[in-house]
Amino acid sequence: MRIDETARDILETVGLTDLPPLLVDRVLASGGRLTEQARLTFPRALIDEVLAGLQRGITLCGQTPTQDMALAKGRVFFGSGGAAPSVVDLDNGRYRDSRLEDLHDAARLVDSLDNVHFFSRSLVARDMPDAYSLDINTAYASLAGTAKHVATSASHPSHVTAIAELCHAIAGSEEAFRARPFLSLNVNHVTPPLRFAAEACDVLAEAVRLGIPVHLNTFGQLGASSPVTVAGSLAQTLAETLAGVAIAWILDPEAKAIFGPRPMVTDLRTGGMSGGSGEQALLMAASAQMAGHYGLPNSCIAGATDSKLPDAQSGYEKALTVTLAAQAGANLVTQACGMQAGLMGVSFESYVIDNDMLGAIARSLSEIEVSQETLSNGAIAEIALGEGHFLGHPQTLARMQSDFLYPSLADRRSPEAWEAEGAKDIREVARQRAKDILATHFPGHLTGETDRALRAAFDIRLPETALKPP
């Protein structure tokens, strides 16, 4: 495959710069090389060894086993994400700075939505006073808000250690967490083009040491920090992502490393990201296909609409990008719900709208059952020679619940019934649904004793009152 060959050629002949010296030594000891320009290269033989040795059977656990996600071929899971600095206020519909309680609310929403399978930190708590408070409180608010798997990030290796200690306290011990890791870390280990982000690589090393699953994500922007062509951007992004999983494997062959190539599209008229474009959908689908080519557990971004509100633009852009990523075989689709304005804002009403969309997309991934019963030869003959319709047939009645996914929000009533109920559009209905969930859904998976222990050990800034109904 020419894209794969180009990525390997980039790694072997061009290489990357700026990896911390201790990690450079580890790569060199495993077969890497330094060029005269002090660029670290990864020969094909080393990449072959890495790809052969990387862990495949990775399961990202929830705090309860029913929420576990086995990242196997053909398994697709949808989640949040985005690290937005703003939120659309549920009461007035205007953008404002996001806060820690908003993050906890987002986690609670996701916890209640059947078609959203994991919670990746979707908001930046801008009311936190420093980077450490941000990292530890983000982890806490997310883990308190949902029993589903949580993905977050850390800005310094010492913060990784603190997050691990918080997880150990929730799990009951370090051994229990290592056996069932319910939190993983997003690590953006590269600053494109082809430069390691040194501090992020130190974060990666600490996460691997502590047994925390890591998402190795790369974000070259088409025409800005990666080539303007789809094939060229994809090849560079694959090289950068392969370099990250190679380091994880060199540090620990048992590392739980998730392959996250995420080439992004730039609108070259404005310089801004265009997350809802057809080119973005194509890039993410191709990235998922390349991950499948390598046979690696993987993640991608889809659903990063450019629309500011959950309107028709938001719907078609999200449906396009998420469907293509899912059909292409992505294991984890992040930013698949709730995000607006090119990942700059979160809308709570969008979460509940997108939950319906994700259910429909997941249903479209189902295999068609072909059997003597489902081919319905006898029923077709019986109805054609008899009543002339299948509405009351026993097979129809038996399968009307098992074979169909009915939306929880989308309106399928007649225009007359819709008008009689107030002619509300989906945003109005979703806004009220989100308010109802946030007023009533308070997950109880963290016991009071555990929460008190966490508050005694860490500077937890989410009020205790946020964990229970007013």
C-alpha positions as CSV (number, residue, x, y, z in Angstrom):
1,M,0.0,0.0,0.0
2,R,1.6,3.3,-1.1
3,I,0.4,5.4,1.8
4,D,1.8,2.9,4.3
5,E,5.1,2.8,2.3
6,T,5.3,6.6,2.3
7,A,4.7,6.7,6.1
8,R,7.5,4.1,6.7
9,D,9.8,6.0,4.4
10,I,9.1,9.2,6.3
11,L,10.0,7.4,9.6
12,E,13.1,5.8,8.2
13,T,14.6,8.7,6.2
14,V,13.2,12.0,7.7
15,G,12.5,11.1,11.3
16,L,11.4,13.4,14.1
17,T,13.0,15.8,16.4
18,D,12.7,17.0,20.0
19,L,12.2,13.7,21.9
20,P,13.5,13.9,25.5
21,P,17.0,12.4,25.7
22,L,16.1,9.5,28.0
23,L,13.5,8.4,25.5
24,V,15.9,8.9,22.6
25,D,18.3,6.5,24.3
26,R,15.5,3.9,24.6
27,V,14.6,4.1,20.9
28,L,18.3,3.9,19.9
29,A,18.7,0.8,22.0
30,S,15.8,-0.8,20.2
31,G,17.1,-0.1,16.7
32,G,16.4,3.6,16.1
33,R,19.0,5.8,14.5
34,L,20.1,9.5,14.7
35,T,20.8,11.4,11.5
36,E,23.5,14.0,11.1
37,Q,20.8,16.6,11.7
38,A,20.0,14.8,15.1
39,R,16.7,13.6,13.8
40,L,15.5,10.3,15.3
41,T,14.5,7.8,12.6
42,F,12.7,4.5,12.9
43,P,13.9,1.8,10.4
44,R,11.4,-0.4,8.8
45,A,12.6,-3.4,10.7
46,L,11.8,-1.6,14.0
47,I,8.3,-0.6,12.8
48,D,7.7,-4.2,11.8
49,E,8.7,-5.4,15.2
50,V,6.5,-2.8,16.9
51,L,3.5,-3.6,14.8
52,A,4.0,-7.3,15.5
53,G,4.3,-6.8,19.2
54,L,1.7,-4.2,20.0
55,Q,-1.2,-5.3,22.2
56,R,-4.4,-5.9,20.3
57,G,-6.9,-7.3,22.8
58,I,-7.4,-4.0,24.7
59,T,-10.5,-3.5,26.8
60,L,-11.3,0.0,28.2
61,C,-13.3,-0.7,31.3
62,G,-16.1,1.2,33.0
63,Q,-16.4,1.5,36.7
64,T,-19.0,-1.2,36.3
65,P,-18.4,-4.2,34.0
66,T,-21.5,-3.6,31.9
67,Q,-19.7,-0.5,30.5
68,D,-16.6,-2.3,29.3
69,M,-15.5,-1.7,25.7
70,A,-13.4,-4.5,23.9
71,L,-11.6,-2.8,21.1
72,A,-11.9,-5.6,18.6
73,K,-12.3,-5.6,14.8
74,G,-15.8,-4.6,13.9
75,R,-16.6,-3.1,17.3
76,V,-17.5,0.6,17.2
77,F,-18.0,2.8,20.2
78,F,-19.2,6.4,20.3
79,G,-18.1,9.0,22.8
80,S,-17.8,12.7,23.7
81,G,-14.6,14.8,23.6
82,G,-13.3,18.1,22.4
83,A,-11.9,20.1,25.4
84,A,-14.1,23.1,24.5
85,P,-13.5,26.4,26.2
86,S,-17.2,27.3,26.0
87,V,-20.7,25.9,26.7
88,V,-24.1,26.9,25.3
89,D,-26.1,27.9,28.3
90,L,-29.2,25.8,28.7
91,D,-31.3,28.7,29.9
92,N,-30.5,31.5,27.5
93,G,-28.8,29.7,24.5
94,R,-25.7,31.9,24.6
95,Y,-22.1,30.9,24.6
96,R,-20.2,31.4,27.9
97,D,-17.0,30.2,29.6
98,S,-17.2,26.6,30.7
99,R,-16.8,25.6,34.4
100,L,-16.1,22.5,36.4
101,E,-19.8,22.0,37.2
102,D,-20.5,22.1,33.4
103,L,-18.0,19.2,32.9
104,H,-19.7,17.2,35.6
105,D,-23.1,17.9,34.1
106,A,-21.8,16.7,30.7
107,A,-20.6,13.5,32.3
108,R,-23.9,13.0,33.9
109,L,-25.7,13.5,30.6
110,V,-23.5,11.0,28.9
111,D,-24.0,8.5,31.7
112,S,-27.7,8.6,31.0
113,L,-27.5,8.2,27.2
114,D,-27.7,4.6,25.9
115,N,-25.9,5.2,22.6
116,V,-22.9,7.1,24.0
117,H,-20.5,4.5,25.2
118,F,-17.7,6.5,26.9
119,F,-16.9,10.0,28.2
120,S,-13.9,11.8,26.9
121,R,-13.3,15.2,28.6
122,S,-15.4,17.6,26.5
123,L,-15.0,20.8,28.4
124,V,-12.2,22.8,29.9
125,A,-13.0,23.9,33.4
126,R,-11.9,27.5,33.1
127,D,-12.6,28.3,36.7
128,M,-9.7,26.2,37.9
129,P,-6.7,28.3,39.2
130,D,-3.8,26.3,37.8
131,A,-2.9,23.3,35.6
132,Y,-2.7,20.8,38.4
133,S,-6.2,21.8,39.7
134,L,-7.5,21.5,36.2
135,D,-6.1,18.0,35.6
136,I,-7.1,16.4,38.9
137,N,-10.5,18.0,39.1
138,T,-11.2,17.1,35.5
139,A,-10.5,13.5,36.2
140,Y,-12.6,13.6,39.4
141,A,-15.6,15.4,37.9
142,S,-15.6,13.0,35.0
143,L,-15.3,9.9,37.1
144,A,-17.9,11.1,39.5
145,G,-20.3,12.0,36.7
146,T,-20.3,8.7,34.9
147,A,-19.6,5.0,35.4
148,K,-18.7,4.7,31.8
149,H,-15.0,4.7,30.7
150,V,-13.4,8.1,31.0
151,A,-10.7,9.6,28.8
152,T,-8.9,12.8,30.0
153,S,-5.5,14.4,29.7
154,A,-2.6,15.6,31.8
155,S,-0.2,18.5,31.2
156,H,2.7,17.2,33.4
157,P,4.0,13.7,34.4
158,S,3.4,14.5,38.1
159,H,-0.2,15.1,37.3
160,V,-0.4,11.7,35.8
161,T,0.8,10.2,39.0
162,A,-1.9,12.1,41.0
163,I,-4.6,11.0,38.6
164,A,-3.4,7.4,38.9
165,E,-3.6,7.7,42.7
166,L,-7.1,9.0,42.5
167,C,-8.1,6.1,40.3
168,H,-6.4,3.6,42.7
169,A,-8.5,5.1,45.6
170,I,-11.7,4.6,43.5
171,A,-10.7,1.1,42.4
172,G,-9.6,0.0,45.9
173,S,-6.0,-0.6,45.0
174,E,-3.4,0.0,42.3
175,E,-3.7,-3.7,41.3
176,A,-7.4,-3.4,40.9
177,F,-7.1,-0.4,38.6
178,R,-4.4,-2.0,36.5
179,A,-6.6,-5.1,36.1
180,R,-9.6,-2.9,35.1
181,P,-8.5,0.5,33.9
182,F,-11.6,2.7,33.8
183,L,-9.6,5.8,32.8
184,S,-7.3,6.5,29.9
185,L,-5.2,9.4,28.8
186,N,-5.2,11.4,25.6
187,V,-1.6,12.2,24.7
188,N,-0.9,14.5,21.8
189,H,2.7,13.4,21.5
190,V,3.6,15.2,18.3
191,T,3.6,18.8,17.2
192,P,3.3,18.5,13.4
193,P,5.2,18.5,11.2
194,L,7.4,15.7,12.6
195,R,8.4,17.1,16.0
196,F,7.8,15.4,19.2
197,A,6.1,17.4,22.0
198,A,8.6,16.8,24.7
199,E,6.5,17.2,27.8
200,A,3.6,15.2,26.3
201,C,6.1,12.4,25.7
202,D,7.1,12.5,29.3
203,V,3.4,12.2,30.2
204,L,3.2,9.2,27.8
205,A,6.1,7.6,29.6
206,E,4.6,8.1,33.0
207,A,1.2,6.8,31.9
208,V,2.8,3.6,30.4
209,R,4.7,3.1,33.7
210,L,1.5,3.3,35.7
211,G,-0.5,1.0,33.4
212,I,-2.8,3.7,32.2
213,P,-4.1,3.1,28.6
214,V,-2.9,5.9,26.3
215,H,-4.5,7.3,23.1
216,L,-1.6,8.4,20.8
217,N,-3.3,11.2,18.9
218,T,-1.8,13.3,16.1
219,F,-3.5,16.4,14.6
220,G,-1.8,17.7,11.5
221,Q,-3.9,20.2,9.7
222,L,-4.3,19.8,6.0
223,G,-2.5,22.6,4.2
224,A,-1.1,24.1,7.4
225,S,0.9,21.6,9.4
226,S,0.6,18.7,7.0
227,P,0.5,18.6,3.2
228,V,-2.6,20.0,1.4
229,T,-3.3,16.7,-0.3
230,V,-5.4,14.1,1.4
231,A,-2.9,11.3,0.7
232,G,0.1,13.4,1.8
233,S,-1.5,14.5,5.0
234,L,-2.6,11.0,5.8
235,A,0.9,9.6,5.2
236,Q,2.6,12.2,7.5
237,T,-0.1,11.7,10.2
238,L,0.4,7.9,10.1
239,A,4.2,8.3,10.4
240,E,3.7,10.6,13.5
241,T,1.2,8.2,15.1
242,L,3.3,5.1,14.4
243,A,6.2,6.9,16.1
244,G,4.1,7.4,19.2
245,V,2.9,3.8,19.5
246,A,6.5,2.7,18.9
247,I,7.7,4.6,21.9
248,A,4.9,3.2,24.0
249,W,5.8,-0.4,22.9
250,I,9.5,0.2,23.5
251,L,8.8,1.5,27.0
252,D,6.6,-1.5,27.8
253,P,5.5,-4.3,25.3
254,E,2.4,-4.7,27.4
255,A,1.4,-1.0,27.1
256,K,-2.2,-0.4,26.2
257,A,-1.6,2.0,23.2
258,I,-4.5,3.2,21.0
259,F,-3.7,4.3,17.5
260,G,-5.2,7.8,17.0
261,P,-4.3,9.3,13.6
262,R,-6.4,12.5,13.3
263,P,-5.6,14.6,10.3
264,M,-7.8,17.7,10.4
265,V,-9.0,20.0,7.6
266,T,-8.2,23.7,7.4
267,D,-10.6,26.0,5.5
268,L,-7.8,27.7,3.6
269,R,-9.9,30.8,3.0
270,T,-9.9,31.6,6.8
271,G,-7.3,29.4,8.4
272,G,-9.9,27.9,10.7
273,M,-10.6,24.2,11.2
274,S,-13.5,22.7,9.2
275,G,-14.6,19.7,11.2
276,G,-17.8,19.1,9.3
277,S,-16.5,19.1,5.8
278,G,-16.6,16.2,3.3
279,E,-12.8,16.2,3.2
280,Q,-12.8,15.7,7.0
281,A,-15.1,12.7,6.7
282,L,-12.9,11.3,4.0
283,L,-9.7,11.7,6.0
284,M,-11.2,10.1,9.1
285,A,-12.6,7.2,7.2
286,A,-9.2,6.6,5.5
287,S,-7.4,6.9,8.9
288,A,-9.7,4.2,10.3
289,Q,-9.1,2.0,7.3
290,M,-5.3,2.4,7.8
291,A,-5.7,1.4,11.4
292,G,-7.5,-1.7,10.3
293,H,-4.7,-2.4,7.8
294,Y,-2.3,-2.4,10.8
295,G,-4.8,-4.4,12.9
296,L,-4.5,-1.9,15.7
297,P,-7.1,-0.7,18.3
298,N,-7.8,2.8,17.2
299,S,-9.7,6.0,17.6
300,C,-10.7,9.0,15.5
301,I,-12.5,12.2,15.6
302,A,-15.9,12.6,13.9
303,G,-18.8,14.9,14.7
304,A,-16.9,18.1,15.0
305,T,-19.5,20.2,13.2
306,D,-18.8,23.8,12.3
307,S,-22.4,24.8,13.2
308,K,-22.8,26.9,16.3
309,L,-26.1,25.3,17.3
310,P,-27.7,21.9,16.9
311,D,-29.5,22.9,13.6
312,A,-29.8,21.3,10.2
313,Q,-26.1,22.0,9.4
314,S,-25.0,20.4,12.6
315,G,-27.1,17.3,11.9
316,Y,-25.9,16.7,8.3
317,E,-22.2,17.3,9.2
318,K,-22.3,15.1,12.2
319,A,-24.2,12.3,10.4
320,L,-21.8,12.4,7.5
321,T,-18.5,12.3,9.4
322,V,-19.6,9.9,12.2
323,T,-21.2,7.4,9.7
324,L,-18.2,7.3,7.5
325,A,-15.8,6.8,10.4
326,A,-18.0,4.0,11.8
327,Q,-18.5,2.3,8.5
328,A,-14.7,2.4,7.9
329,G,-14.2,0.4,11.1
330,A,-13.0,3.0,13.8
331,N,-13.1,1.4,17.3
332,L,-13.6,4.7,19.1
333,V,-15.3,7.7,17.6
334,T,-14.6,10.7,19.8
335,Q,-16.3,14.1,19.6
336,A,-19.3,12.2,18.2
337,C,-21.8,14.1,20.4
338,G,-22.4,17.4,22.0
339,M,-19.8,19.4,20.2
340,Q,-20.4,22.6,18.2
341,A,-18.5,25.4,16.5
342,G,-15.5,23.3,15.4
343,L,-15.0,21.9,18.9
344,M,-15.0,25.4,20.5
345,G,-18.3,24.9,22.3
346,V,-20.5,22.2,23.9
347,S,-24.3,22.1,23.8
348,F,-26.2,20.0,26.3
349,E,-29.2,19.8,24.1
350,S,-27.0,18.5,21.3
351,Y,-25.9,15.5,23.5
352,V,-29.5,14.2,23.6
353,I,-30.1,14.9,19.9
354,D,-26.9,13.2,18.9
355,N,-27.8,10.2,21.1
356,D,-30.6,9.5,18.7
357,M,-28.3,9.9,15.7
358,L,-25.7,7.6,17.1
359,G,-28.3,4.9,17.8
360,A,-29.4,5.0,14.1
361,I,-25.8,4.9,12.9
362,A,-25.1,1.9,15.2
363,R,-28.2,0.2,13.8
364,S,-26.9,0.7,10.3
365,L,-23.7,-1.2,11.2
366,S,-25.7,-4.4,12.0
367,E,-25.4,-7.4,9.9
368,I,-28.6,-8.5,8.1
369,E,-29.8,-11.8,9.5
370,V,-30.4,-14.3,6.7
371,S,-32.1,-17.5,7.7
372,Q,-35.1,-19.6,6.7
373,E,-37.2,-17.6,9.2
374,T,-36.1,-14.2,8.1
375,L,-36.4,-14.8,4.4
376,S,-40.1,-15.3,5.3
377,N,-41.0,-17.5,2.3
378,G,-44.1,-19.0,4.0
379,A,-45.3,-15.6,5.3
380,I,-45.0,-14.0,1.9
381,A,-47.1,-16.7,0.3
382,E,-49.6,-16.7,3.1
383,I,-50.1,-12.9,3.1
384,A,-50.1,-12.6,-0.7
385,L,-52.8,-15.2,-1.0
386,G,-54.7,-13.9,2.0
387,E,-55.1,-10.6,3.9
388,G,-52.7,-8.7,1.7
389,H,-50.7,-7.0,4.5
390,F,-48.3,-8.0,7.2
391,L,-49.4,-5.7,10.1
392,G,-51.1,-8.4,12.1
393,H,-48.9,-11.3,11.2
394,P,-47.3,-13.1,14.2
395,Q,-43.8,-12.6,12.8
396,T,-44.4,-8.8,12.7
397,L,-45.7,-8.7,16.2
398,A,-42.9,-10.9,17.5
399,R,-40.2,-8.7,15.9
400,M,-41.5,-5.2,16.2
401,Q,-39.5,-4.7,19.4
402,S,-36.5,-6.8,18.8
403,D,-35.7,-5.7,15.2
404,F,-36.2,-2.0,15.4
405,L,-34.5,0.9,17.2
406,Y,-37.1,3.5,18.0
407,P,-35.8,7.1,18.6
408,S,-36.2,8.6,22.0
409,L,-36.3,12.2,20.7
410,A,-37.0,12.3,17.0
411,D,-40.6,13.0,16.1
412,R,-42.4,10.5,13.9
413,R,-45.9,11.6,14.5
414,S,-48.3,13.1,11.9
415,P,-48.2,16.8,11.3
416,E,-51.6,17.1,13.0
417,A,-50.5,15.3,16.2
418,W,-47.2,17.4,16.2
419,E,-49.2,20.6,15.9
420,A,-51.6,19.6,18.6
421,E,-48.7,19.1,21.0
422,G,-47.3,22.6,20.4
423,A,-45.3,22.1,17.1
424,K,-42.0,22.1,19.0
425,D,-38.8,21.6,17.0
426,I,-36.2,19.1,18.1
427,R,-34.0,21.7,19.9
428,E,-36.9,22.7,22.2
429,V,-37.6,19.1,23.0
430,A,-33.9,18.4,23.5
431,R,-33.4,21.4,25.8
432,Q,-36.2,20.3,28.1
433,R,-35.0,16.6,28.0
434,A,-31.4,17.8,29.0
435,K,-32.8,19.9,31.8
436,D,-34.9,16.9,33.1
437,I,-31.9,14.6,33.0
438,L,-29.7,17.1,34.9
439,A,-32.4,17.6,37.5
440,T,-32.9,13.9,38.2
441,H,-29.9,11.8,37.1
442,F,-27.2,11.6,39.8
443,P,-25.1,8.5,39.4
444,G,-24.4,6.7,42.7
445,H,-21.4,4.6,41.7
446,L,-19.0,6.5,44.0
447,T,-20.0,5.8,47.6
448,G,-20.0,8.5,50.2
449,E,-17.0,6.9,51.9
450,T,-15.0,6.9,48.7
451,D,-15.9,10.5,47.9
452,R,-14.9,11.6,51.4
453,A,-11.6,9.8,51.1
454,L,-10.9,11.5,47.7
455,R,-11.8,15.0,49.1
456,A,-9.4,14.4,52.0
457,A,-6.5,13.3,49.7
458,F,-7.0,15.8,46.8
459,D,-8.0,19.4,46.3
460,I,-11.4,18.6,44.9
461,R,-13.3,21.7,43.9
462,L,-16.6,20.3,42.7
463,P,-19.1,21.0,45.5
464,E,-20.6,18.0,47.3
465,T,-24.0,19.4,46.5
466,A,-23.4,18.8,42.8
467,L,-23.4,15.0,43.5
468,K,-27.0,14.8,44.6
469,P,-30.4,16.4,43.9
470,P,-31.0,19.8,45.5
